[in-house]
Every structure is written in structure tokens, then in C-alpha cells.
Amino acid sequence: MGASRALGVYVEQTARLIANNAAGMVIADYGHFSPEEAPDTFLDAIEPFLRPLDSH
């Protein structure tokens, strides 16, 4: 996950170099601290990734 005012799509592109199933998104209008600047957007994006961990 990258922010449009920071690394943007480069985070996902770099992850794809080592992980075939990498997914990514760009949080628009934010910078380096997306989790703090846009916490609801950040949580909405990572919740599907974390959901399978709830079953443990």
C-alpha cells in the first residue's frame, strides 16, 4: 500500500518482485503516514487480508 504523495504504485511493484500474489493500492491525497492520515481507508484495505487470521 502506497500513498499518492509518497511511493504510490512502487510499493506494489516492488512486492511483486518477490511475491506472485501481491496486491496493492494507492491511497489518494496522502503521504508517508497513511495509517495515521487515513486510518479508516487503511483499515478497510487491510481488513480482508487479516480476516483469515480471526479463525485461529
C-alpha positions as CSV (number, residue, x, y, z in Angstrom):
1,M,0.0,0.0,0.0
2,G,1.4,3.3,-1.0
3,A,0.3,6.9,-0.8
4,S,-0.1,9.1,-3.8
5,R,2.2,11.8,-2.3
6,A,4.9,9.2,-1.4
7,L,5.8,5.9,-3.2
8,G,2.4,5.2,-4.7
9,V,2.4,2.2,-7.0
10,Y,6.1,1.4,-6.4
11,V,5.3,-0.4,-3.2
12,E,3.1,-2.9,-5.0
13,Q,5.6,-3.2,-7.9
14,T,8.4,-3.9,-5.5
15,A,6.4,-6.5,-3.6
16,R,5.6,-8.3,-6.9
17,L,9.3,-8.9,-7.5
18,I,9.3,-11.4,-4.6
19,A,5.6,-12.4,-4.3
20,N,3.4,-13.6,-7.1
21,N,0.2,-13.0,-5.2
22,A,1.0,-9.4,-4.1
23,A,-1.9,-6.9,-4.2
24,G,-1.7,-3.2,-3.7
25,M,-3.5,0.1,-3.7
26,V,-2.7,3.7,-3.7
27,I,-4.3,5.9,-1.0
28,A,-5.0,9.2,-2.8
29,D,-4.0,12.6,-1.4
30,Y,-1.9,11.2,1.5
31,G,1.8,10.9,2.1
32,H,4.2,8.7,4.1
33,F,2.0,8.1,7.1
34,S,-1.2,6.7,5.5
35,P,-2.2,4.6,8.6
36,E,-2.2,7.8,10.7
37,E,-3.5,10.2,8.0
38,A,-6.3,8.0,6.6
39,P,-6.9,5.3,9.3
40,D,-10.4,4.2,8.0
41,T,-9.2,3.9,4.4
42,F,-6.1,2.0,5.6
43,L,-8.1,-0.4,7.8
44,D,-10.7,-1.0,5.0
45,A,-7.8,-2.0,2.7
46,I,-6.1,-4.4,5.1
47,E,-9.1,-6.0,6.8
48,P,-9.7,-8.6,4.0
49,F,-6.1,-9.6,4.3
50,L,-6.3,-10.0,8.1
51,R,-9.7,-11.6,8.2
52,P,-8.5,-15.2,7.8
53,L,-6.4,-14.8,10.9
54,D,-9.6,-14.4,13.0
55,S,-10.3,-18.1,12.6
56,H,-7.2,-19.1,14.6
